[in-house]
Amino acid sequence: MLKRLAYLALFVCAPLYAAPHIDPQRLQQLANDPFWISIGHYETAKLGGWRSYVSDPKFFLATDGAHHPDAELSATLNALYAAPDAGDRHAQCVYPSRTRWLKAQLELNDLPQVECSEFKQWFKDVSPHSTVMIFPAAYLNSPSSMFGHTLLRIDQADVQSNNTALLSYAINFGAYIEGSDNSILYAWKGLMGGYPGLFALVPYQEKLSEYRSLENRDLWEYRLNLTPVETERMVEHVWELKQIKFDYFFFDENCSYRLLELLQVARPSLRLTGQFPLTAIPTDTVKAVKDAGLVERIDYRPSRERELLSRAQPLSHDEQQWVLKVSADQKQLQGAEFKALPRARQALIVDAAYRLERYRANGLERDTERSQRSFELLRAINQNPAPELQIERPGLPEDGHQSRTWQLGLGTRDDKAFAEYGLRMAYHDLNDNAEGFPLGAQIEILQMKLRQYEGNRWQLQQLDLATIRSLTPRNELLQPWSWQVTGGLERVPGKHDDETLVSHVNGGAGGTWQLGEDTLGFVLGTVRVEHNADFAGFIAPAAGFNSGLLWKNPLGNFSLEAKGDYFTNGEVRRSLSLNQQWELSRNLGLRLSAQREFSQLATPVNEVMLELKWYHY
């Protein structure tokens, strides 16, 4: 409101400048132009008309600008003709993208001359010439990173010739978090829109360090074919969004969706956001950008964790023990036992020890003793360098299956035949088609299964709000915890050998180990809280276990799992299950499931199902 009053005061004090009269039909035509709709972040409202994704009133000059693009355009036009006394607060300086476009569309050659020194210096510092879309891959041990992320790097004209990408700037959109919310609260508030979202333009080197080092995420760089003019147009608009708040939701109005909006500002002929009416999973948005013909080159930057594991991979058990000893005590380098090793093996050990030391330093304050250890290891590397590290590039993240899944299954539960129909909004489970996903990664959001038994008897079989499993293998150098959490409704064996629908929340933690090149074994301790109509109490807690085997084989993914829950009320529930998925194509899978369930309340029951899975956005 203060901004609008300030502009009004300027109009009163400076009658020499007046906006031209625009024919209403022409004004409406401009208000409906794709570019104006893009820079106002408008979408068609559910009940007709328009609404802007921008939730911050200070972005708009018209009182009803959030819902009326024509009113906002008219108010902007008037503001552009305000006296230049306001300096950097003048509308021409605050809204350079609006100014340039309206000036070109309406041939506004009599605008007041405003210096806009702050914007010009900022724009000169950024010096936009070309655009690279950055995709930090999913990182399962961070709830905010499980779907991956996207941001845009803005390169200067000489970046490619001089190899100076680290000097570029990055456009990022993310949740603005005040305080230090824990991971569970962060995930909940992110799902429910509890955080505002803000754009930021920061040095790319800072973001690169954050993702590759602090969060240990591989980076994919997609060089886009935006022209210098298109890149400049987009960066102009980012200036207009400084400290402007949007609503932020993990699954739709997120980092990736907002960056698609920016690309539409750069090239108004693009139609990207309309492809994501419900969810905007980052990998899906990368596919959309690629399918639009925007990508001209893809580069890969492995994380520090991947570099460390790749360097340690050819080392034997004894050599990896040397890595631990050398990283902890550099005096080991002078010992007769270490010097007796072949020089080539010494080089690999020292290089791995240095990478381990730098990995452990991620996110920690600078420590003199740690810095000295790193220096000693680096000096040893210079005296006996290891061969250049060669890391095989993994599958492209956008080559994985689509995020939404439709399911149709046929099976039997003891002597009862059934059909099962399911829908999962996102994203991936342990047995899904594996291309583009790490083994041991599972994150599912809003999954529903309906079952139809013989005699046309229908029942809700399962309704999960979220299921997340991070089965990251431990090794001699790194010891990450594996964990899982899930909550929703599911059927369990009940009294009278029926199936009881219960609500539950459960989670667990433990370890995962690499048993072979494509095989993982895991053991987790679990806890569960359940509301069950067959129990006397309103809720019943339980402790238990979840162990199993994952095997990525030539046909697809195989899993074998054993679970147990031991309730405080005496109920004991155990199950043994196996699943094998055949990958018919990238977005089509056939899964065979078999399960045997045991319960104190019911006789053991066997279930077998053959299920067709179609991955489709």
C-alpha positions in Angstrom: 0.0 0.0 0.0 2.9 2.4 0.8 4.4 1.8 -2.6 1.1 2.6 -4.3 0.7 5.8 -2.2 4.3 6.8 -3.1 3.6 6.5 -6.8 0.4 8.5 -6.4 2.2 11.3 -4.6 4.7 11.4 -7.4 1.9 11.8 -9.9 0.4 14.7 -7.9 3.7 16.5 -7.6 4.8 16.0 -11.2 2.0 16.8 -13.7 4.4 17.3 -16.6 4.6 13.5 -17.1 1.4 11.7 -18.2 0.9 8.2 -19.5 -0.6 8.0 -22.9 -4.2 7.0 -23.4 -4.4 3.4 -24.5 -7.4 2.0 -26.4 -9.1 -0.4 -24.0 -9.1 -3.2 -26.6 -5.3 -2.8 -27.1 -4.7 -2.7 -23.3 -6.7 -5.9 -22.9 -4.8 -7.5 -25.8 -1.5 -6.7 -24.0 -2.8 -7.9 -20.7 -3.5 -11.3 -22.3 -0.1 -11.5 -24.0 1.8 -14.6 -22.9 4.8 -12.5 -21.8 2.7 -10.3 -19.5 1.0 -13.4 -18.1 4.4 -14.9 -17.5 6.0 -12.0 -15.7 2.9 -11.6 -13.5 3.0 -15.4 -12.7 -0.7 -15.6 -13.5 -2.6 -18.8 -14.0 -6.3 -19.4 -14.8 -8.3 -19.5 -11.6 -10.4 -22.5 -10.8 -13.6 -20.5 -10.9 -12.6 -18.4 -13.9 -10.5 -15.3 -14.3 -6.9 -15.1 -13.2 -4.8 -15.5 -10.0 -1.1 -14.9 -9.5 1.2 -17.4 -7.8 2.8 -14.4 -6.2 1.5 -14.2 -2.6 3.3 -10.9 -1.8 1.2 -7.8 -2.2 4.2 -5.5 -2.7 4.8 -7.1 -6.1 1.7 -5.5 -7.5 1.0 -1.8 -8.3 -2.7 -2.2 -8.6 -4.9 -3.1 -5.6 -6.4 -6.0 -7.5 -3.3 -6.7 -9.6 -3.1 -10.3 -8.3 -6.3 -11.2 -10.1 -6.5 -8.7 -12.9 -3.6 -8.6 -15.3 -5.2 -5.6 -17.2 -5.4 -3.5 -14.0 -1.8 -4.3 -13.2 -0.7 -3.4 -16.7 -2.6 -0.1 -16.5 -1.1 0.7 -13.1 2.4 -0.1 -14.3 2.0 2.1 -17.3 1.0 5.0 -15.1 3.9 4.3 -12.7 6.4 4.4 -15.5 5.5 8.0 -16.1 6.1 9.1 -12.5 8.7 11.9 -12.1 12.3 10.6 -12.0 12.9 12.0 -8.5 12.4 8.6 -6.9 15.7 7.3 -8.3 16.2 3.6 -7.8 12.7 3.3 -6.3 11.1 4.4 -9.6 8.9 1.8 -11.3 11.4 1.8 -14.3 14.1 0.6 -11.9 12.0 -1.7 -9.8 10.4 -3.4 -12.9 12.9 -3.3 -15.7 11.4 -6.3 -17.5 7.9 -4.7 -17.5 9.4 -1.4 -18.6 11.4 -2.8 -21.6 8.4 -4.8 -22.8 5.8 -2.0 -22.6 8.3 0.4 -24.1 8.7 -1.8 -27.1 5.0 -2.8 -27.4 3.6 0.8 -27.1 6.6 2.7 -28.5 7.0 4.7 -25.4 9.6 7.2 -26.5 8.7 9.9 -24.0 9.3 8.1 -20.7 11.0 10.1 -18.0 14.8 9.5 -17.9 15.7 7.5 -14.8 19.3 6.5 -14.0 18.5 3.1 -12.2 22.2 2.9 -11.1 21.6 0.1 -8.6 19.9 -2.2 -11.2 22.5 -1.3 -13.9 25.4 -2.2 -11.6 23.7 -5.4 -10.6 23.0 -6.4 -14.2 26.6 -5.5 -15.1 28.0 -7.7 -12.3 25.8 -10.7 -13.5 26.6 -10.0 -17.1 24.1 -12.6 -18.4 24.8 -14.2 -21.7 23.8 -17.9 -21.6 21.9 -20.3 -19.3 22.7 -23.7 -17.8 20.1 -25.7 -15.9 21.6 -27.5 -12.9 20.1 -30.6 -11.5 21.6 -31.8 -8.1 20.6 -35.4 -8.0 18.4 -36.8 -5.2 20.1 -37.3 -1.8 18.1 -39.7 0.3 19.6 -38.8 3.7 18.1 -35.2 3.4 14.3 -34.9 3.4 14.6 -31.6 1.4 16.7 -33.3 -1.3 14.9 -36.6 -1.9 13.3 -35.5 -5.2 16.4 -33.7 -6.5 16.4 -30.0 -7.2 16.9 -27.6 -10.1 18.5 -24.2 -10.4 19.7 -22.0 -13.3 23.3 -20.9 -13.8 23.8 -17.6 -15.6 27.1 -17.6 -17.6 29.0 -14.6 -18.9 30.0 -14.5 -22.6 33.5 -15.9 -22.0 32.7 -18.7 -19.6 33.1 -21.6 -22.0 36.3 -20.3 -23.6 38.0 -19.4 -20.3 36.4 -22.3 -18.3 35.3 -19.8 -15.6 31.9 -21.3 -14.7 32.8 -21.0 -11.0 32.5 -17.2 -11.4 29.0 -17.3 -12.7 25.8 -16.7 -10.7 23.0 -19.1 -10.0 19.2 -18.4 -9.8 17.6 -20.5 -7.0 14.1 -20.8 -5.7 13.6 -22.4 -2.3 11.7 -22.4 1.0 12.6 -19.5 3.3 13.1 -21.1 6.7 13.5 -19.0 9.9 15.0 -20.9 12.8 16.1 -24.5 12.7 13.2 -26.8 12.0 14.0 -30.5 12.3 13.7 -32.8 9.3 10.2 -34.1 10.2 8.8 -30.6 10.8 10.5 -29.4 7.6 9.0 -32.2 5.5 5.5 -31.6 7.0 5.5 -27.8 6.5 7.0 -28.2 3.0 4.1 -30.6 2.1 1.4 -28.2 3.5 2.8 -24.9 2.3 4.1 -23.8 5.6 7.0 -21.9 4.2 7.2 -18.9 1.9 9.4 -19.3 -1.2 11.9 -16.8 -2.4 14.1 -16.4 -5.5 17.8 -15.7 -4.9 20.7 -15.0 -7.2 23.9 -16.2 -5.5 27.5 -17.0 -6.7 27.4 -20.4 -8.4 30.6 -21.5 -6.5 28.6 -21.3 -3.2 25.9 -23.6 -4.5 28.3 -26.0 -6.1 30.1 -26.4 -2.8 26.8 -26.8 -0.9 25.5 -29.6 -3.2 28.7 -31.5 -4.1 30.3 -31.2 -0.7 27.8 -30.6 2.1 25.0 -32.7 0.7 27.2 -35.1 -1.4 25.0 -34.8 -4.4 26.0 -35.5 -8.0 25.4 -32.5 -10.3 24.1 -32.5 -13.8 24.5 -29.4 -16.0 22.2 -29.0 -18.9 23.4 -26.2 -21.2 20.3 -24.5 -22.7 20.1 -22.9 -26.2 18.6 -19.7 -24.9 20.0 -16.7 -26.8 21.8 -13.8 -25.0 18.6 -11.7 -25.4 16.4 -14.4 -23.9 18.8 -14.8 -21.0 18.9 -11.1 -20.3 15.2 -10.9 -20.4 14.9 -13.6 -17.7 17.5 -12.0 -15.5 15.7 -8.7 -15.7 12.7 -10.4 -14.3 14.6 -12.0 -11.5 15.5 -8.5 -10.4 11.8 -7.8 -10.1 11.4 -10.7 -7.8 13.9 -9.7 -5.2 12.4 -10.4 -1.7 9.1 -11.2 -3.3 7.3 -14.1 -1.5 5.5 -17.0 -3.2 3.7 -19.9 -1.7 6.0 -23.0 -1.5 4.9 -26.6 -1.7 7.2 -29.6 -2.2 5.2 -31.3 -4.9 3.8 -28.6 -7.2 4.8 -25.0 -6.5 8.4 -25.8 -5.9 11.9 -24.9 -7.2 11.4 -26.7 -10.5 8.0 -25.3 -11.3 9.2 -21.7 -10.6 12.2 -22.2 -12.9 9.9 -23.4 -15.7 8.1 -20.0 -15.2 11.4 -18.2 -15.7 12.2 -20.1 -18.9 8.8 -19.1 -20.2 9.7 -15.5 -19.4 12.9 -15.9 -21.4 11.1 -17.5 -24.3 7.4 -16.7 -24.2 6.6 -19.3 -26.9 7.4 -22.1 -24.5 4.5 -24.0 -22.8 6.1 -25.8 -19.9 4.2 -25.2 -16.7 0.9 -26.3 -18.2 2.3 -29.9 -18.3 2.3 -30.0 -14.5 -1.2 -29.4 -13.2 -0.8 -31.6 -10.0 2.9 -32.2 -9.2 6.2 -30.9 -10.5 8.8 -33.5 -9.7 12.3 -32.1 -10.6 13.2 -35.1 -12.9 9.9 -34.6 -14.8 10.6 -30.9 -15.3 14.0 -31.8 -16.7 12.3 -34.1 -19.1 9.9 -31.3 -20.1 12.8 -28.9 -20.8 14.7 -31.5 -22.8 11.6 -32.5 -24.8 11.0 -28.8 -25.6 14.4 -28.8 -27.5 16.1 -26.5 -25.0 19.1 -28.7 -24.1 22.2 -28.6 -26.3 24.8 -30.2 -24.0 24.9 -32.2 -20.7 27.8 -32.3 -18.3 28.3 -34.3 -15.1 30.0 -33.4 -11.9 30.3 -36.3 -9.4 29.9 -35.6 -5.7 32.8 -35.8 -3.2 31.2 -39.0 -1.8 31.2 -40.6 -5.2 34.8 -39.5 -5.9 35.9 -41.0 -2.6 34.1 -44.3 -3.1 35.4 -44.6 -6.7 38.9 -44.0 -5.5 38.5 -46.6 -2.8 36.7 -49.2 -4.9 39.9 -51.0 -6.3 41.5 -51.1 -2.8 41.6 -54.3 -0.8 40.3 -54.7 2.8 43.9 -54.2 4.1 44.4 -51.2 1.9 41.2 -49.5 3.0 42.4 -50.0 6.6 45.5 -48.2 5.6 43.3 -45.3 4.3 41.7 -45.0 7.8 45.1 -45.1 9.5 46.8 -42.7 7.2 43.9 -40.2 7.3 44.0 -40.2 11.2 47.8 -40.1 11.6 50.1 -38.9 8.8 53.1 -40.3 10.7 52.0 -43.7 9.3 53.3 -42.5 5.9 56.9 -42.7 7.2 56.5 -46.2 8.8 58.4 -49.1 7.3 55.2 -51.2 6.9 53.6 -48.5 4.7 56.8 -47.9 2.7 57.0 -51.6 2.0 53.8 -51.3 -0.1 54.2 -50.8 -3.9 54.4 -47.1 -4.7 51.4 -47.4 -7.0 49.3 -48.7 -4.1 50.7 -46.1 -1.7 49.5 -43.4 -4.2 46.0 -44.8 -4.2 45.8 -45.1 -0.4 47.1 -41.5 0.2 44.7 -40.1 -2.4 41.8 -41.9 -0.8 42.9 -40.7 2.6 43.0 -37.1 1.5 39.5 -37.4 -0.1 38.2 -39.0 3.1 39.6 -36.2 5.3 38.1 -33.5 3.1 34.8 -35.4 3.1 34.7 -35.5 6.9 35.4 -31.8 7.0 32.2 -31.0 5.1 30.0 -28.6 7.0 32.5 -28.3 9.9 34.2 -25.1 11.1 37.8 -24.7 9.9 40.1 -26.6 12.3 43.9 -26.1 12.4 44.7 -29.7 13.2 42.4 -31.0 10.4 43.9 -28.5 8.0 47.4 -29.6 8.9 46.5 -33.3 8.2 45.0 -32.3 4.8 48.2 -30.4 4.0 50.5 -33.4 4.9 48.4 -35.7 2.8 48.4 -33.2 -0.1 52.2 -33.0 0.1 52.4 -36.7 -0.1 50.1 -36.8 -3.1 52.4 -34.3 -4.9 55.4 -36.5 -4.3 53.6 -39.7 -5.5 50.5 -38.7 -7.4 47.8 -41.3 -8.1 46.4 -41.8 -11.7 43.6 -39.4 -12.7 40.3 -40.6 -11.2 38.0 -42.0 -13.9 34.4 -42.1 -12.8 31.8 -43.8 -15.0 28.9 -41.5 -15.7 25.7 -42.9 -14.3 22.4 -43.0 -16.2 20.8 -39.6 -16.8 18.2 -38.8 -14.1 15.6 -37.9 -16.7 15.9 -41.3 -18.3 14.1 -42.9 -15.3 10.5 -43.9 -15.3 7.7 -41.3 -15.1 6.7 -40.3 -11.6 3.1 -41.3 -11.4 2.1 -45.0 -11.4 -1.1 -46.8 -12.3 -1.4 -50.4 -11.1 -3.6 -53.3 -12.1 -3.2 -56.7 -10.3 -4.7 -60.1 -10.2 -4.1 -62.5 -7.4 -5.4 -64.9 -4.7 -5.4 -64.6 -0.9 -5.6 -68.2 0.2 -8.6 -69.5 -1.8 -10.1 -66.0 -2.6 -9.4 -64.5 -6.0 -9.2 -60.7 -6.3 -8.4 -57.8 -8.6 -6.4 -54.8 -7.3 -6.4 -51.3 -8.7 -3.9 -48.7 -7.6 -2.6 -45.2 -8.1 0.6 -43.7 -6.7 1.1 -40.0 -7.2 4.9 -40.3 -6.8 7.6 -41.6 -7.1 9.7 -44.8 -6.8 9.9 -48.0 -4.7 12.6 -50.6 -4.3 11.4 -52.8 -7.1 10.5 -50.2 -9.7 12.3 -49.9 -13.0 15.8 -49.0 -11.9 17.3 -46.8 -14.6 18.1 -43.4 -13.3 17.6 -44.4 -9.6 20.0 -45.6 -7.0 19.5 -49.2 -5.6 17.9 -49.0 -2.1 16.0 -45.7 -2.7 12.3 -45.5 -2.1 10.0 -42.5 -1.8 6.3 -42.9 -2.4 3.7 -40.2 -1.9 -0.1 -40.7 -1.8 -0.6 -44.3 -2.8 -4.1 -45.9 -2.9 -5.1 -49.5 -3.6 -8.6 -50.8 -4.0 -9.3 -54.5 -4.0 -12.3 -56.3 -5.6 -12.9 -59.8 -4.4 -15.2 -62.4 -6.0 -18.9 -61.6 -5.6 -18.1 -57.9 -6.4 -17.0 -57.2 -2.8 -14.8 -54.1 -2.8 -12.5 -52.8 0.0 -9.9 -50.1 0.5 -6.7 -52.2 0.8 -4.2 -49.4 1.4 -3.9 -45.6 1.6 -0.4 -44.4 2.3 0.4 -40.8 2.8 4.2 -41.2 2.5 6.7 -44.1 2.5 10.4 -43.2 2.5 13.3 -45.7 2.7 16.9 -44.9 2.5 19.0 -48.0 2.3 22.5 -46.6 1.8 25.2 -49.2 2.1 27.9 -49.0 4.7 31.5 -49.7 4.0 34.9 -49.5 5.7 35.3 -45.8 5.0 31.7 -44.5 5.4 29.1 -45.6 7.9 25.7 -44.0 7.0 22.6 -45.1 8.8 19.7 -46.6 6.8 16.2 -45.5 7.8 12.6 -45.7 6.8 9.3 -44.0 7.8 5.7 -44.6 6.6 2.2 -43.7 7.6 -1.4 -44.3 6.4 -4.0 -47.0 6.3 -3.5 -50.7 5.6 -5.1 -54.1 6.0 -3.7 -56.5 8.5 -4.8 -60.0 9.6 -7.7 -59.7 12.1 -10.0 -61.7 14.3 -12.1 -64.4 12.6 -9.4 -64.5 9.8 -10.7 -61.3 8.2 -8.6 -58.3 7.2 -8.8 -55.3 9.5 -8.2 -51.7 8.2 -5.8 -50.0 10.6 -4.2 -46.6 10.8 -0.5 -46.6 11.6 2.8 -44.7 11.7 6.1 -46.6 11.8 9.7 -46.1 11.2 13.1 -47.7 11.8 16.8 -47.4 11.5 19.7 -49.8 11.0 22.4 -50.7 8.5 22.7 -51.8 4.8 25.7 -53.6 3.3 26.9 -54.2 -0.2 26.9 -58.0 -0.7 27.8 -57.9 -4.3 28.0 -55.5 -7.2 24.2 -55.3 -7.6 23.1 -56.8 -4.2 22.3 -55.1 -0.9 21.4 -56.7 2.5 19.8 -54.6 5.2 18.7 -55.0 8.9 16.6 -52.4 10.6 15.1 -52.1 14.1 11.6 -50.7 13.9 8.9 -49.1 16.0 5.2 -48.9 15.2 2.1 -47.1 16.6 -1.3 -48.5 15.4 -5.0 -47.9 15.9 -6.7 -51.2 15.4 -10.4 -51.9 16.1 -9.5 -55.4 17.2 -7.3 -54.1 20.0 -8.7 -53.0 23.4 -6.7 -49.8 23.6 -7.1 -46.8 21.3 -3.5 -47.1 20.1 -1.0 -50.0 20.4 2.8 -49.5 20.2 5.1 -52.2 18.9 8.8 -52.9 18.4 10.1 -55.0 15.7 12.5 -55.6 12.8 12.7 -55.3 9.0 15.5 -57.2 7.2 15.9 -58.2 3.6 17.9 -58.5 0.4 17.8 -56.4 -2.8 19.2 -57.7 -6.1 19.3 -55.8 -9.3 19.3 -58.6 -11.9 19.1 -58.8 -15.7 15.3 -58.9 -15.6 14.7 -56.1 -13.2 14.7 -55.8 -9.4 14.2 -58.6 -6.8 13.6 -58.2 -3.1 13.2 -60.6 -0.2 12.0 -59.2 3.1 11.2 -60.5 6.6 9.3 -58.3 9.0 8.1 -58.6 12.6 6.1 -56.4 15.0 5.8 -57.3 18.7 3.0 -55.3 20.3 2.9 -54.5 24.0 -0.6 -56.0 24.2 0.7 -59.4 23.2 0.0 -59.4 19.5 2.8 -60.7 17.3 2.7 -60.1 13.6 5.3 -61.4 11.1 5.6 -61.7 7.4 7.9 -63.0 4.7 7.6 -61.6 1.2 9.4 -61.7 -2.2 8.9 -59.5 -5.2 10.4 -59.6 -8.7 9.7 -57.0 -11.3 10.3 -57.5 -15.0 11.1 -54.3 -16.8 9.0 -54.5 -20.0 10.0 -50.9 -21.0 11.1 -47.8 -19.3 7.5 -47.0 -18.2 6.0 -50.4 -18.0 6.7 -53.1 -15.5 5.3 -56.6 -14.6 5.7 -57.6 -10.9 5.2 -60.9 -9.2 4.6 -60.7 -5.5 4.3 -63.6 -2.9 3.7 -63.2 0.8 3.0 -65.3 3.9 1.6 -63.5 6.9 1.5 -64.7 10.5 -0.6 -63.3 13.4 -1.6 -64.2 16.9 -5.1 -63.2 16.0 -5.5 -65.3 12.8 -4.3 -68.4 11.0 -1.3 -68.0 8.6 -2.3 -66.7 5.2 -0.7 -66.9 1.7 -1.1 -64.2 -1.0 0.2 -64.2 -4.6 -0.3 -61.4 -7.1 0.8 -60.6 -10.6 0.7 -56.8 -11.2 1.1 -54.6 -14.2 2.6 -51.2 -13.5 2.3 -48.2 -15.9 4.4 -45.2 -15.1 2.8 -42.1 -16.5 2.8 -38.5 -15.6 
